[in-house]
Amino acid sequence: MERRAWIIRHGQSESNAGLATQSAGSARLTDRGRAQARHGAAAFPSAPDLIVVSPYERAVETAAPTVERFPRTPVVTWPVEEFTYLSAANRKGTDNDTRRPLVRAFWDRADPFHVDGEGAESFAGFLERVRAALDRLADGDAPFTAVFGHGLFQRALLWLLLVGPVEPTPAAMRACRAFATGTPTPNGAIVPLRLDGARTWTSAVRTDHLPADLVDALTWDPAE
């Protein structure tokens, strides 16, 4: 049976807006992000069979209008949260400008097994989570799944669909970052997938459900 999924990036968060945040998962949506979430919910032509939500607050808030629109659809939490490669200590109370040198140092190091500290994960661990999510979607019982997640997770998933199985090497880490940098997905963007033997995405990254004034610039700031 062919399965479909929409991989949906959360709406604009406090971190995306440049505000200081206390932890990787605690950033809330801005008013703009909540508007993007409402338009995302309205984009569904029919009810999804399953709604998957990251445990991070901004993804939960983005899913809320869709959950409200389709109250009979089961809602589950999967580990599809964003790649958190900075430790809790290095994130607490910081904004994008403060984090940027740390972010650059992490990626320049290109060590796929490096863990920055408590609350962080390695690139190798992140890739395994993305692979696991793809397998879970492909092998599950739901014909149509809506996944509310995050930008880098979304782009790493697309990268894996392009390159296929890959080992967590420094070269793979650099390649994934290059793809993510060159393939930004705006807040609220939808990536439609077809999960059969080929495992492909079925169209370009979608933002047509958002009014023009709610489509964020096509840039990627990894410090967000």
Backbone hydrogen bonds, N-H to C=O, Kabsch-Sander energy under -0.5 kcal/mol:
donor,donor_aa,acceptor,acceptor_aa,energy
3,R,195,L,-0.8
4,R,143,P,-3.5
5,A,193,L,-1.7
6,W,145,T,-2.5
7,I,5,A,-0.5
7,I,191,V,-2.6
8,I,6,W,-0.7
8,I,147,V,-3.4
9,R,7,I,-0.5
9,R,189,A,-2.5
10,H,149,G,-1.6
14,E,28,R,-2.3
17,A,13,S,-1.8
18,G,15,S,-1.9
19,L,14,E,-2.6
21,T,94,T,-2.3
26,S,23,S,-0.5
27,A,23,S,-0.5
30,T,12,Q,-2.3
34,R,30,T,-2.3
35,A,31,D,-1.9
36,Q,32,R,-2.3
37,A,33,G,-2.1
38,R,34,R,-1.9
39,H,35,A,-2.0
40,G,36,Q,-2.1
41,A,37,A,-2.1
42,A,38,R,-1.6
43,A,39,H,-0.8
43,A,40,G,-0.9
44,F,41,A,-1.0
49,D,144,F,-2.6
50,L,144,F,-1.2
51,I,74,P,-2.5
52,V,50,L,-0.5
52,V,146,A,-3.5
53,V,76,V,-2.4
54,S,148,F,-2.1
57,E,25,G,-2.6
58,R,27,A,-0.5
59,A,56,Y,-0.9
60,V,56,Y,-2.0
61,E,57,E,-2.6
62,T,58,R,-1.4
63,A,59,A,-2.2
64,A,60,V,-1.2
66,T,63,A,-0.7
67,V,63,A,-2.6
68,E,64,A,-2.5
69,R,65,P,-1.9
70,F,66,T,-2.1
73,T,70,F,-1.7
76,V,51,I,-2.7
78,W,53,V,-1.3
78,W,76,V,-0.5
80,V,78,W,-2.2
84,T,82,E,-0.7
85,Y,83,F,-0.9
88,A,118,E,-3.0
91,R,87,S,-0.8
91,R,88,A,-0.7
92,K,88,A,-2.2
93,G,21,T,-1.2
94,T,21,T,-0.9
94,T,91,R,-2.3
99,R,95,D,-2.1
100,R,96,N,-1.8
102,L,99,R,-0.7
103,V,99,R,-2.6
104,R,100,R,-2.7
105,A,101,P,-2.0
106,F,102,L,-2.1
107,W,103,V,-2.2
108,D,104,R,-2.6
109,R,105,A,-1.7
110,A,106,F,-1.0
114,H,111,D,-1.6
120,A,117,G,-2.0
121,E,84,T,-1.9
124,A,112,P,-3.0
126,F,122,S,-2.2
127,L,123,F,-2.7
128,E,124,A,-1.9
129,R,125,G,-1.8
130,V,126,F,-2.2
131,R,127,L,-2.6
132,A,128,E,-2.4
133,A,129,R,-2.1
134,L,130,V,-2.1
135,D,131,R,-2.6
136,R,132,A,-2.4
137,L,133,A,-2.3
138,A,134,L,-2.4
139,D,135,D,-2.4
140,G,136,R,-0.9
145,T,4,R,-2.2
146,A,50,L,-2.7
147,V,6,W,-3.3
147,V,145,T,-0.6
148,F,52,V,-3.1
148,F,146,A,-0.6
149,G,8,I,-3.1
149,G,147,V,-0.8
154,Q,150,H,-2.5
155,R,151,G,-2.3
156,A,152,L,-2.6
157,L,153,F,-2.1
158,L,154,Q,-1.8
159,W,155,R,-2.4
160,L,156,A,-2.3
161,L,157,L,-1.9
162,L,158,L,-1.7
163,V,159,W,-2.8
164,G,160,L,-2.3
169,T,167,E,-1.8
173,M,169,T,-2.3
174,R,170,P,-2.3
175,A,171,A,-2.4
176,C,172,A,-2.7
177,R,173,M,-2.1
178,A,174,R,-2.5
179,F,175,A,-2.4
180,A,176,C,-2.7
181,T,177,R,-2.7
182,G,178,A,-2.1
183,T,179,F,-1.0
188,G,10,H,-1.3
189,A,186,P,-2.1
190,I,206,R,-2.2
191,V,7,I,-2.3
193,L,5,A,-3.3
194,R,200,T,-3.7
195,L,3,R,-3.9
196,D,194,R,-0.8
200,T,194,R,-1.7
202,T,192,P,-1.7
203,S,192,P,-0.7
206,R,190,I,-3.6
210,L,207,T,-1.9
214,L,211,P,-2.5
215,V,212,A,-1.2
216,D,214,L,-0.8
219,T,217,A,-2.2
224,E,221,D,-2.2
